[in-house]
Amino acid sequence: MCEDVHEQEHAGIGRRAVFVTGAAAALTSSSVSFASAAPRERHTRTVRGTLPPGSPDFVYIPVEVPRGVREIHVAYTYDRPAVPAGTQGNALDIGLFDERGTDLGGRGFCGWSGGARTEFFVRADAATPGYVPVPVRAGTWHIALGPYTVAPQGLAYEITITLTYGEEDRTPRPVYPPERAKGRGRAWYRGDCHLHSEYSDGRYTLAQIAELARAAGLDFINSSEHNTHSAHAHWADLAGDDLLVLLGEEVTTRNGHVVALGTDPGTFVDWRYRARDNRFGRFARQIRRAGGLVVPAHPHATCIGCNWKFGFGEADAVEVWNGAYTPDDEVALADWDGMLVASVRDGRDWIPAMGNSDSHRSPDVIGRPQTVVLADDLTREAIQQGIRAGRSYVAESSKVSLSFTASGGRGEHAGIGERLRVDRDTPVTVRLEVTGAPRCTVRFVTDQGVLFTGDPLPVSGAGTVEWRTTASYAAYVRAEVRHETAAGPLPGALAAFTNPVFLGR
């Protein structure tokens, strides 16, 4: 096997062309060229450069790929100098676009591994997890760099590109999981819609996720890798009558993350924009056209780029509880409750809440928390309808079950996500039945705030709590089940909470 190696230095950012793609600012360096070669030969080019602080969100390195290439392989490293306390160090993400280009929302996307991998390959019949198999056609490909954070000293990188020549294999036809599982008819189904595997920055295999989901008592999950749909075609053998696998993506922008929940198989949603670019609405509409739901994730998370900046006008639901319950979730819960108050004040649609684990690796617990949805069957469409309608509650595990209803004096009845249509002064009885929450406390929250707090549940964890009100006193009622607290007046961590029941005509 013949191998040709060539090194190329890239000039600093000031000598490159900076341009705007219609979204976040980006930069394109000088191109890397390869000569034609005989089958089975490999040619390698090494590219070095330095990005200063304040670099654009994305830097594209064009690679001129000749005819006859079977595989493209990319490896990269970058320096991580020491920085003062409180100063961000270097973090450099990476991905690949083929000869169809880097246009926002275009067809050239080949994969993204963020900062989870130091190398990857793409060819017609296979690709590294995070990337999709595509033929290596002749033309200008682009390695995409995402300088997530840049140290004051700058970010020096080295990229090694290797082309292997030869006859390509056929790209396999993808097989996707079915959109229906056996189900139990109209029932409460448990799901976790925010999960990560080795197809982005997780450590679980897909098989491990499926096994752990079943062990957690889940009926459905959603594939939600960061900025890639590459896992979609690998779930079919892991779904089954007992586990519905929905397909989606965690669209991970620099101004917040959004879960595309239950999109059509093979749907890729671009992430290369900020709130100031006014592009999110376009991609929210793409998610819905592909049959998915738009769910802003962990909106008050404190990690860089995680805090949600796009507003909630496009949201079908919002992820209020993410993973182990933390102060970030408490803030998100309060913010969501404020949105409920605004919806009844202004007479407009409300946004349901959900909870997911965002599990990446052990000890992250898949199914902690989980969204429990009342759906007509265990199908993609029925689950999405239940989430969109807010017929759901969130529980820390499958051990916790709730039944929450409101009833009037003449047999009127409404459940979670529904409206009890009674006159303003008609007595209303709110009833919560709980199992699996030992020593927890029940609270009823309305548009006026917390109006009822019960005694702790017994050690058995089961109990029934009732409260009486009217529609003139409470526009909605939702239930919280909280653990004991050792922080004085602060409420304990959630064990479960419901979407509201609305009161009044």
DOVEX-877026 format. One line per field, with one value per residue (C-alpha): residue number from 1; residue in three letters; chain; x, y, z. Coordinates in nm, 2 decimals, always signed. Layout:
# residues N
i: [NUM/...]
aa: [Ala/...]
ch: [A/...]
X: [X/...]
Y: [Y/...]
Z: [Z/...]
//
This chain:
# residues 505
i: [1/2/3/4/5/6/7/8/9/10/11/12/13/14/15/16/17/18/19/20/21/22/23/24/25/26/27/28/29/30/31/32/33/34/35/36/37/38/39/40/41/42/43/44/45/46/47/48/49/50/51/52/53/54/55/56/57/58/59/60/61/62/63/64/65/66/67/68/69/70/71/72/73/74/75/76/77/78/79/80/81/82/83/84/85/86/87/88/89/90/91/92/93/94/95/96/97/98/99/100/101/102/103/104/105/106/107/108/109/110/111/112/113/114/115/116/117/118/119/120/121/122/123/124/125/126/127/128/129/130/131/132/133/134/135/136/137/138/139/140/141/142/143/144/145/146/147/148/149/150/151/152/153/154/155/156/157/158/159/160/161/162/163/164/165/166/167/168/169/170/171/172/173/174/175/176/177/178/179/180/181/182/183/184/185/186/187/188/189/190/191/192/193/194/195/196/197/198/199/200/201/202/203/204/205/206/207/208/209/210/211/212/213/214/215/216/217/218/219/220/221/222/223/224/225/226/227/228/229/230/231/232/233/234/235/236/237/238/239/240/241/242/243/244/245/246/247/248/249/250/251/252/253/254/255/256/257/258/259/260/261/262/263/264/265/266/267/268/269/270/271/272/273/274/275/276/277/278/279/280/281/282/283/284/285/286/287/288/289/290/291/292/293/294/295/296/297/298/299/300/301/302/303/304/305/306/307/308/309/310/311/312/313/314/315/316/317/318/319/320/321/322/323/324/325/326/327/328/329/330/331/332/333/334/335/336/337/338/339/340/341/342/343/344/345/346/347/348/349/350/351/352/353/354/355/356/357/358/359/360/361/362/363/364/365/366/367/368/369/370/371/372/373/374/375/376/377/378/379/380/381/382/383/384/385/386/387/388/389/390/391/392/393/394/395/396/397/398/399/400/401/402/403/404/405/406/407/408/409/410/411/412/413/414/415/416/417/418/419/420/421/422/423/424/425/426/427/428/429/430/431/432/433/434/435/436/437/438/439/440/441/442/443/444/445/446/447/448/449/450/451/452/453/454/455/456/457/458/459/460/461/462/463/464/465/466/467/468/469/470/471/472/473/474/475/476/477/478/479/480/481/482/483/484/485/486/487/488/489/490/491/492/493/494/495/496/497/498/499/500/501/502/503/504/505]
aa: [Met/Cys/Glu/Asp/Val/His/Glu/Gln/Glu/His/Ala/Gly/Ile/Gly/Arg/Arg/Ala/Val/Phe/Val/Thr/Gly/Ala/Ala/Ala/Ala/Leu/Thr/Ser/Ser/Ser/Val/Ser/Phe/Ala/Ser/Ala/Ala/Pro/Arg/Glu/Arg/His/Thr/Arg/Thr/Val/Arg/Gly/Thr/Leu/Pro/Pro/Gly/Ser/Pro/Asp/Phe/Val/Tyr/Ile/Pro/Val/Glu/Val/Pro/Arg/Gly/Val/Arg/Glu/Ile/His/Val/Ala/Tyr/Thr/Tyr/Asp/Arg/Pro/Ala/Val/Pro/Ala/Gly/Thr/Gln/Gly/Asn/Ala/Leu/Asp/Ile/Gly/Leu/Phe/Asp/Glu/Arg/Gly/Thr/Asp/Leu/Gly/Gly/Arg/Gly/Phe/Cys/Gly/Trp/Ser/Gly/Gly/Ala/Arg/Thr/Glu/Phe/Phe/Val/Arg/Ala/Asp/Ala/Ala/Thr/Pro/Gly/Tyr/Val/Pro/Val/Pro/Val/Arg/Ala/Gly/Thr/Trp/His/Ile/Ala/Leu/Gly/Pro/Tyr/Thr/Val/Ala/Pro/Gln/Gly/Leu/Ala/Tyr/Glu/Ile/Thr/Ile/Thr/Leu/Thr/Tyr/Gly/Glu/Glu/Asp/Arg/Thr/Pro/Arg/Pro/Val/Tyr/Pro/Pro/Glu/Arg/Ala/Lys/Gly/Arg/Gly/Arg/Ala/Trp/Tyr/Arg/Gly/Asp/Cys/His/Leu/His/Ser/Glu/Tyr/Ser/Asp/Gly/Arg/Tyr/Thr/Leu/Ala/Gln/Ile/Ala/Glu/Leu/Ala/Arg/Ala/Ala/Gly/Leu/Asp/Phe/Ile/Asn/Ser/Ser/Glu/His/Asn/Thr/His/Ser/Ala/His/Ala/His/Trp/Ala/Asp/Leu/Ala/Gly/Asp/Asp/Leu/Leu/Val/Leu/Leu/Gly/Glu/Glu/Val/Thr/Thr/Arg/Asn/Gly/His/Val/Val/Ala/Leu/Gly/Thr/Asp/Pro/Gly/Thr/Phe/Val/Asp/Trp/Arg/Tyr/Arg/Ala/Arg/Asp/Asn/Arg/Phe/Gly/Arg/Phe/Ala/Arg/Gln/Ile/Arg/Arg/Ala/Gly/Gly/Leu/Val/Val/Pro/Ala/His/Pro/His/Ala/Thr/Cys/Ile/Gly/Cys/Asn/Trp/Lys/Phe/Gly/Phe/Gly/Glu/Ala/Asp/Ala/Val/Glu/Val/Trp/Asn/Gly/Ala/Tyr/Thr/Pro/Asp/Asp/Glu/Val/Ala/Leu/Ala/Asp/Trp/Asp/Gly/Met/Leu/Val/Ala/Ser/Val/Arg/Asp/Gly/Arg/Asp/Trp/Ile/Pro/Ala/Met/Gly/Asn/Ser/Asp/Ser/His/Arg/Ser/Pro/Asp/Val/Ile/Gly/Arg/Pro/Gln/Thr/Val/Val/Leu/Ala/Asp/Asp/Leu/Thr/Arg/Glu/Ala/Ile/Gln/Gln/Gly/Ile/Arg/Ala/Gly/Arg/Ser/Tyr/Val/Ala/Glu/Ser/Ser/Lys/Val/Ser/Leu/Ser/Phe/Thr/Ala/Ser/Gly/Gly/Arg/Gly/Glu/His/Ala/Gly/Ile/Gly/Glu/Arg/Leu/Arg/Val/Asp/Arg/Asp/Thr/Pro/Val/Thr/Val/Arg/Leu/Glu/Val/Thr/Gly/Ala/Pro/Arg/Cys/Thr/Val/Arg/Phe/Val/Thr/Asp/Gln/Gly/Val/Leu/Phe/Thr/Gly/Asp/Pro/Leu/Pro/Val/Ser/Gly/Ala/Gly/Thr/Val/Glu/Trp/Arg/Thr/Thr/Ala/Ser/Tyr/Ala/Ala/Tyr/Val/Arg/Ala/Glu/Val/Arg/His/Glu/Thr/Ala/Ala/Gly/Pro/Leu/Pro/Gly/Ala/Leu/Ala/Ala/Phe/Thr/Asn/Pro/Val/Phe/Leu/Gly/Arg]
ch: [A/A/A/A/A/A/A/A/A/A/A/A/A/A/A/A/A/A/A/A/A/A/A/A/A/A/A/A/A/A/A/A/A/A/A/A/A/A/A/A/A/A/A/A/A/A/A/A/A/A/A/A/A/A/A/A/A/A/A/A/A/A/A/A/A/A/A/A/A/A/A/A/A/A/A/A/A/A/A/A/A/A/A/A/A/A/A/A/A/A/A/A/A/A/A/A/A/A/A/A/A/A/A/A/A/A/A/A/A/A/A/A/A/A/A/A/A/A/A/A/A/A/A/A/A/A/A/A/A/A/A/A/A/A/A/A/A/A/A/A/A/A/A/A/A/A/A/A/A/A/A/A/A/A/A/A/A/A/A/A/A/A/A/A/A/A/A/A/A/A/A/A/A/A/A/A/A/A/A/A/A/A/A/A/A/A/A/A/A/A/A/A/A/A/A/A/A/A/A/A/A/A/A/A/A/A/A/A/A/A/A/A/A/A/A/A/A/A/A/A/A/A/A/A/A/A/A/A/A/A/A/A/A/A/A/A/A/A/A/A/A/A/A/A/A/A/A/A/A/A/A/A/A/A/A/A/A/A/A/A/A/A/A/A/A/A/A/A/A/A/A/A/A/A/A/A/A/A/A/A/A/A/A/A/A/A/A/A/A/A/A/A/A/A/A/A/A/A/A/A/A/A/A/A/A/A/A/A/A/A/A/A/A/A/A/A/A/A/A/A/A/A/A/A/A/A/A/A/A/A/A/A/A/A/A/A/A/A/A/A/A/A/A/A/A/A/A/A/A/A/A/A/A/A/A/A/A/A/A/A/A/A/A/A/A/A/A/A/A/A/A/A/A/A/A/A/A/A/A/A/A/A/A/A/A/A/A/A/A/A/A/A/A/A/A/A/A/A/A/A/A/A/A/A/A/A/A/A/A/A/A/A/A/A/A/A/A/A/A/A/A/A/A/A/A/A/A/A/A/A/A/A/A/A/A/A/A/A/A/A/A/A/A/A/A/A/A/A/A/A/A/A/A/A/A/A/A/A/A/A/A/A/A/A/A/A/A/A/A/A/A/A/A/A/A/A/A/A/A/A/A/A/A/A/A/A/A/A/A/A/A/A/A/A/A/A/A/A/A/A/A/A/A/A/A]
X: [+0.00/+0.14/+0.10/+0.16/+0.19/+0.19/+0.17/+0.00/+0.01/-0.30/-0.26/-0.42/-0.78/-0.70/-0.59/-0.90/-1.23/-1.50/-1.86/-2.21/-2.40/-2.74/-2.70/-2.40/-2.08/-1.85/-1.51/-1.36/-0.99/-0.78/-0.85/-0.66/-0.60/-0.53/-0.40/-0.56/-0.42/-0.43/-0.67/-0.57/-0.34/-0.38/-0.29/-0.26/-0.26/-0.19/-0.33/-0.23/-0.38/-0.46/-0.79/-0.79/-1.04/-1.36/-1.35/-1.67/-1.89/-1.79/-1.47/-1.48/-1.18/-1.24/-1.10/-1.07/-1.16/-1.07/-1.24/-1.18/-1.18/-1.34/-1.30/-1.23/-1.07/-1.02/-0.82/-0.76/-0.59/-0.58/-0.39/-0.54/-0.33/-0.37/-0.60/-0.68/-0.96/-1.30/-1.16/-1.28/-1.02/-1.02/-1.29/-1.31/-1.60/-1.58/-1.80/-1.81/-2.01/-1.99/-1.96/-2.32/-2.20/-2.24/-2.56/-2.78/-3.04/-2.88/-2.82/-2.44/-2.44/-2.25/-2.21/-2.11/-1.92/-1.88/-1.60/-1.67/-1.42/-1.07/-1.12/-1.39/-1.43/-1.70/-1.75/-2.05/-2.11/-2.02/-1.93/-1.82/-2.11/-2.23/-2.18/-2.39/-2.26/-2.24/-2.04/-1.72/-1.80/-1.55/-1.58/-1.52/-1.59/-1.57/-1.44/-1.65/-1.48/-1.68/-1.46/-1.70/-1.47/-1.12/-0.86/-0.69/-0.38/-0.58/-0.66/-0.39/-0.52/-0.38/-0.60/-0.49/-0.70/-0.65/-0.81/-0.82/-0.87/-1.06/-1.39/-1.67/-1.93/-2.31/-2.47/-2.71/-3.08/-3.17/-3.41/-3.60/-3.79/-4.17/-4.40/-4.62/-4.57/-4.82/-4.95/-5.25/-5.51/-5.59/-5.36/-5.08/-4.74/-4.40/-4.12/-3.78/-3.74/-3.39/-3.11/-2.75/-2.54/-2.21/-2.37/-2.30/-2.14/-2.28/-2.11/-2.40/-2.45/-2.80/-2.84/-2.76/-3.01/-3.28/-3.20/-3.19/-3.51/-3.69/-3.55/-3.67/-4.03/-4.04/-4.28/-4.12/-3.80/-3.68/-3.34/-3.20/-2.83/-2.66/-2.68/-2.70/-2.96/-2.70/-2.85/-3.19/-3.10/-2.96/-3.26/-3.48/-3.35/-3.37/-3.74/-4.01/-4.37/-4.27/-4.07/-4.16/-3.85/-3.92/-3.66/-3.54/-3.24/-3.11/-3.06/-2.77/-2.72/-2.50/-2.82/-2.99/-3.09/-3.42/-3.53/-3.69/-3.93/-4.05/-3.96/-3.98/-3.69/-3.37/-3.47/-3.17/-3.23/-2.95/-2.82/-2.58/-2.75/-2.81/-3.12/-3.00/-3.00/-3.38/-3.36/-3.50/-3.86/-3.76/-3.62/-3.90/-4.14/-3.92/-3.95/-4.33/-4.34/-4.14/-4.41/-4.21/-4.26/-4.05/-3.94/-3.69/-3.46/-3.32/-3.40/-3.22/-2.92/-2.60/-2.36/-2.22/-2.47/-2.74/-2.96/-3.26/-3.26/-3.52/-3.84/-4.13/-4.35/-4.26/-4.26/-4.50/-4.39/-4.10/-3.86/-3.90/-3.72/-3.39/-3.21/-3.15/-3.35/-3.14/-3.19/-3.19/-3.50/-3.66/-3.61/-3.75/-4.05/-4.12/-4.07/-4.31/-4.57/-4.53/-4.61/-4.92/-5.03/-4.97/-5.17/-5.48/-5.44/-5.41/-5.65/-5.40/-5.27/-5.05/-4.73/-4.73/-4.43/-4.24/-3.93/-3.65/-3.32/-3.07/-2.87/-2.53/-2.35/-2.34/-2.43/-2.69/-3.02/-3.23/-3.59/-3.51/-3.73/-3.99/-4.29/-4.61/-4.86/-5.22/-5.24/-5.49/-5.23/-4.85/-4.79/-4.58/-4.89/-5.08/-4.79/-4.72/-5.09/-5.08/-4.77/-4.90/-5.23/-5.06/-5.22/-4.92/-4.73/-4.36/-4.23/-3.88/-3.92/-4.17/-4.24/-4.43/-4.78/-5.04/-5.41/-5.52/-5.87/-6.11/-6.49/-6.79/-7.12/-7.32/-7.09/-6.85/-6.51/-6.17/-5.82/-5.47/-5.44/-5.82/-6.07/-6.34/-6.62/-6.81/-6.94/-6.71/-6.86/-6.94/-6.76/-6.48/-6.31/-5.95/-5.83/-5.48/-5.40/-5.04/-4.84/-4.46/-4.38/-4.29/-4.29/-4.34/-4.56/-4.84/-4.89/-5.16/-5.04/-5.27/-5.23/-5.22/-4.94/-4.93/-5.27/-5.26/-4.98/-5.07/-4.92/-4.64/-4.75/-4.70/-4.40/-4.60/-4.58/-4.96/-5.22/-5.52/-5.54/-5.84/-5.89/-6.19/-6.19/-6.38/-6.29/-6.31/-6.04/-5.82/-5.79/-5.60/-5.47/-5.16/-5.01/-4.66/-4.52/-4.20/-3.95/-3.86/-3.63/-3.34/-3.32/-3.57/-3.84/-3.72/-3.93/-3.79/-3.69/-3.97/-4.08/-4.35/-4.56/-4.86/-4.96/-5.26/-5.63/-5.80/-6.12/-6.40/-6.58]
Y: [+0.00/+0.34/+0.63/+1.00/+1.24/+1.62/+1.90/+2.23/+2.53/+2.76/+3.13/+3.31/+3.41/+3.76/+3.61/+3.39/+3.48/+3.54/+3.51/+3.47/+3.16/+3.32/+3.22/+3.22/+3.38/+3.13/+3.12/+2.92/+2.85/+2.78/+2.44/+2.12/+1.93/+1.57/+1.41/+1.12/+0.78/+0.41/+0.18/+0.08/+0.38/+0.63/+0.99/+1.20/+1.57/+1.74/+2.09/+2.32/+2.65/+2.87/+3.03/+3.34/+3.43/+3.57/+3.33/+3.26/+2.98/+2.76/+2.73/+2.53/+2.36/+2.27/+1.94/+1.89/+1.52/+1.37/+1.08/+0.72/+0.78/+0.51/+0.65/+0.97/+0.96/+1.26/+1.28/+1.60/+1.73/+2.07/+2.23/+2.28/+2.54/+2.62/+2.92/+3.13/+3.03/+3.14/+3.16/+2.91/+2.69/+2.54/+2.31/+2.23/+2.04/+1.87/+1.74/+1.68/+1.80/+1.64/+1.79/+1.92/+2.20/+2.36/+2.57/+2.61/+2.33/+2.19/+1.84/+1.82/+1.71/+1.39/+1.39/+1.56/+1.42/+1.75/+1.70/+1.34/+1.18/+1.26/+1.08/+0.95/+0.80/+0.80/+0.57/+0.44/+0.12/+0.24/+0.54/+0.62/+0.66/+1.02/+1.00/+0.86/+0.63/+0.82/+0.76/+0.97/+1.16/+1.39/+1.76/+2.00/+1.85/+2.05/+1.97/+2.17/+2.30/+2.44/+2.64/+2.60/+2.80/+2.95/+3.02/+3.36/+3.20/+3.10/+2.75/+2.57/+2.27/+1.99/+1.80/+1.49/+1.39/+1.06/+0.95/+0.58/+0.51/+0.21/+0.09/+0.18/-0.06/+0.01/+0.22/+0.00/+0.08/+0.20/+0.01/+0.20/+0.09/+0.05/+0.34/+0.11/-0.13/-0.37/-0.14/-0.18/+0.04/+0.37/+0.37/+0.55/+0.49/+0.58/+0.73/+0.90/+1.12/+1.27/+1.01/+0.99/+0.70/+0.65/+0.81/+1.15/+1.22/+0.93/+0.62/+0.38/+0.16/+0.15/-0.20/-0.09/+0.20/-0.04/-0.28/-0.01/+0.14/-0.19/-0.23/+0.12/+0.02/+0.24/+0.19/+0.43/+0.63/+0.89/+0.89/+1.23/+1.25/+1.59/+1.74/+1.41/+1.16/+0.89/+0.65/+0.64/+0.34/+0.13/+0.11/-0.14/-0.46/-0.31/-0.20/-0.45/-0.51/-0.39/-0.08/+0.19/+0.38/+0.73/+0.90/+1.26/+1.48/+1.72/+2.03/+2.18/+2.55/+2.81/+2.96/+2.66/+2.30/+2.17/+1.80/+1.72/+1.44/+1.17/+1.30/+1.10/+0.86/+1.01/+1.37/+1.60/+1.94/+2.20/+2.37/+2.64/+2.96/+3.18/+3.35/+3.68/+3.51/+3.47/+3.12/+2.90/+2.93/+2.79/+2.47/+2.44/+2.43/+2.17/+1.95/+1.97/+1.91/+1.59/+1.49/+1.58/+1.79/+2.09/+2.06/+2.31/+2.11/+2.21/+2.58/+2.71/+2.48/+2.67/+2.50/+2.72/+2.75/+2.54/+2.83/+2.87/+3.20/+3.15/+3.20/+2.96/+3.07/+2.76/+2.51/+2.21/+2.12/+2.22/+1.99/+2.13/+1.84/+1.71/+1.43/+1.43/+1.71/+2.03/+2.40/+2.45/+2.24/+2.43/+2.75/+2.59/+2.47/+2.82/+2.97/+2.72/+2.80/+3.17/+3.07/+2.89/+3.21/+3.42/+3.17/+3.20/+3.57/+3.63/+3.35/+3.18/+2.83/+2.68/+2.47/+2.13/+2.02/+1.70/+1.54/+1.33/+1.18/+1.33/+1.02/+0.99/+0.73/+0.55/+0.66/+0.87/+0.68/+0.62/+0.69/+0.94/+1.12/+0.99/+1.14/+0.93/+0.99/+0.90/+0.78/+0.59/+0.33/+0.28/+0.44/+0.74/+0.94/+0.86/+0.93/+1.26/+1.36/+1.29/+1.50/+1.78/+1.79/+1.78/+1.46/+1.36/+1.38/+1.34/+1.09/+1.01/+0.64/+0.37/+0.32/+0.65/+0.66/+0.94/+0.98/+1.34/+1.46/+1.75/+1.70/+1.93/+1.88/+1.75/+1.47/+1.69/+1.54/+1.63/+1.48/+1.60/+1.84/+1.88/+2.16/+2.11/+2.33/+2.46/+2.79/+3.02/+2.96/+2.59/+2.38/+2.17/+1.87/+1.81/+1.46/+1.31/+0.94/+0.86/+0.54/+0.49/+0.81/+0.73/+1.03/+1.27/+1.58/+1.67/+2.03/+2.18/+2.48/+2.73/+3.05/+3.21/+2.99/+2.70/+2.69/+2.35/+2.15/+1.81/+1.60/+1.37/+1.04/+0.72/+0.50/+0.28/+0.57/+0.55/+0.80/+1.00/+1.38/+1.60/+1.97/+2.19/+2.51/+2.70/+2.83/+3.19/+3.11/+2.89/+2.91/+2.58/+2.33/+2.11/+1.87/+1.83/+1.54/+1.64/+1.46/+1.57/+1.86/+1.95/+2.31/+2.48/+2.66/+2.54/+2.27/+1.92/+1.78/+1.66/+1.30/+1.38/+1.66/+1.69/+1.91/+2.12/+2.07/+2.39/+2.51/+2.72/+2.77]
Z: [+0.00/-0.10/+0.13/+0.05/+0.34/+0.31/+0.57/+0.52/+0.75/+0.76/+0.82/+1.11/+1.11/+0.97/+0.64/+0.59/+0.45/+0.71/+0.59/+0.72/+0.61/+0.68/+1.04/+1.28/+1.15/+0.99/+0.84/+0.55/+0.53/+0.23/+0.07/+0.11/-0.22/-0.31/-0.62/-0.79/-0.70/-0.78/-0.59/-0.24/-0.21/+0.08/+0.07/+0.39/+0.45/+0.78/+0.84/+1.13/+1.24/+1.54/+1.63/+1.84/+2.11/+1.95/+1.66/+1.46/+1.58/+1.28/+1.08/+0.75/+0.60/+0.23/+0.12/-0.26/-0.31/-0.64/-0.82/-0.71/-0.33/-0.12/+0.23/+0.41/+0.75/+0.98/+1.31/+1.50/+1.82/+1.98/+2.27/+2.61/+2.79/+3.15/+3.21/+3.52/+3.75/+3.61/+3.25/+2.98/+2.83/+2.48/+2.35/+1.98/+1.82/+1.47/+1.19/+0.82/+0.51/+0.17/-0.17/-0.15/+0.06/+0.40/+0.34/+0.65/+0.63/+0.31/+0.21/+0.27/+0.63/+0.69/+1.06/+1.38/+1.68/+1.87/+2.11/+2.19/+1.93/+1.81/+1.48/+1.24/+0.90/+0.63/+0.33/+0.14/+0.34/+0.70/+0.91/+1.27/+1.51/+1.47/+1.10/+0.81/+0.54/+0.21/-0.11/-0.12/-0.44/-0.61/-0.52/-0.23/+0.11/+0.43/+0.77/+1.02/+1.33/+1.62/+1.86/+2.16/+2.38/+2.31/+2.58/+2.59/+2.44/+2.13/+2.01/+1.81/+1.62/+1.39/+1.15/+0.96/+0.66/+0.49/+0.17/+0.08/-0.29/-0.43/-0.55/-0.31/-0.17/-0.18/+0.08/+0.28/+0.27/+0.62/+0.83/+1.10/+1.41/+1.37/+1.48/+1.68/+1.97/+2.12/+2.39/+2.62/+2.44/+2.61/+2.91/+3.08/+2.91/+3.06/+2.85/+2.85/+2.54/+2.60/+2.59/+2.45/+2.33/+2.16/+1.85/+2.01/+2.35/+2.55/+2.66/+2.63/+2.33/+2.18/+2.31/+2.67/+2.64/+2.53/+2.81/+3.08/+2.94/+2.98/+3.33/+3.42/+3.32/+3.02/+2.73/+2.49/+2.44/+2.19/+2.01/+2.07/+1.98/+1.96/+1.61/+1.43/+1.31/+1.25/+1.52/+1.35/+1.12/+1.41/+1.64/+1.45/+1.61/+1.96/+1.95/+2.02/+2.12/+2.47/+2.37/+2.12/+1.98/+1.85/+1.64/+1.69/+1.77/+2.03/+1.83/+2.03/+1.94/+2.11/+2.26/+2.40/+2.32/+2.18/+2.16/+1.82/+1.95/+1.72/+1.37/+1.05/+1.02/+0.87/+0.96/+1.03/+1.19/+1.16/+1.47/+1.33/+1.44/+1.74/+1.87/+1.71/+1.37/+1.37/+1.22/+1.49/+1.37/+1.03/+1.19/+1.45/+1.15/+0.99/+1.30/+1.29/+0.91/+0.99/+1.23/+1.55/+1.86/+1.95/+2.31/+2.46/+2.69/+3.04/+2.97/+3.28/+3.27/+3.35/+3.11/+2.83/+2.55/+2.74/+2.87/+2.64/+2.45/+2.17/+2.36/+2.38/+2.10/+1.89/+2.18/+2.18/+2.53/+2.76/+2.95/+3.30/+3.48/+3.35/+3.52/+3.90/+4.05/+4.10/+4.16/+3.78/+3.76/+4.04/+3.84/+3.53/+3.72/+3.85/+3.51/+3.35/+3.62/+3.53/+3.17/+3.29/+3.48/+3.16/+2.95/+3.17/+3.20/+2.83/+2.72/+2.50/+2.46/+2.73/+2.70/+2.87/+3.08/+3.06/+3.22/+3.09/+3.21/+2.96/+3.05/+2.89/+3.10/+3.43/+3.69/+3.50/+3.55/+3.24/+3.33/+3.61/+3.56/+3.31/+3.15/+3.20/+2.91/+2.87/+2.51/+2.31/+2.22/+2.22/+1.88/+1.77/+1.69/+2.01/+2.24/+2.07/+2.09/+2.46/+2.52/+2.31/+2.49/+2.83/+2.94/+3.13/+3.46/+3.55/+3.80/+3.93/+3.86/+3.76/+4.13/+4.15/+4.01/+4.03/+3.96/+3.95/+3.88/+3.95/+3.97/+4.01/+4.20/+3.90/+3.79/+3.59/+3.57/+3.42/+3.43/+3.38/+3.08/+3.06/+3.16/+3.42/+3.27/+3.57/+3.68/+3.87/+4.21/+4.17/+4.44/+4.29/+4.45/+4.35/+4.42/+4.40/+4.45/+4.51/+4.53/+4.56/+4.74/+5.11/+5.35/+5.06/+5.08/+4.84/+4.73/+4.51/+4.31/+4.14/+3.95/+4.30/+4.41/+4.66/+4.82/+4.99/+5.15/+5.30/+5.58/+5.48/+5.32/+5.52/+5.49/+5.25/+5.01/+4.92/+5.00/+4.88/+4.92/+4.85/+4.84/+4.76/+4.57/+4.30/+3.95/+4.07/+4.33/+4.11/+3.73/+3.73/+3.98/+3.94/+4.19/+4.32/+4.53/+4.71/+4.92/+5.27/+5.29/+5.53/+5.41/+5.63/+5.43/+5.09/+4.93/+4.89/+4.56/+4.34/+4.34/+4.08/+3.94/+3.71/+3.43/+3.53/+3.53/+3.43/+3.60/+3.47/+3.14]
//
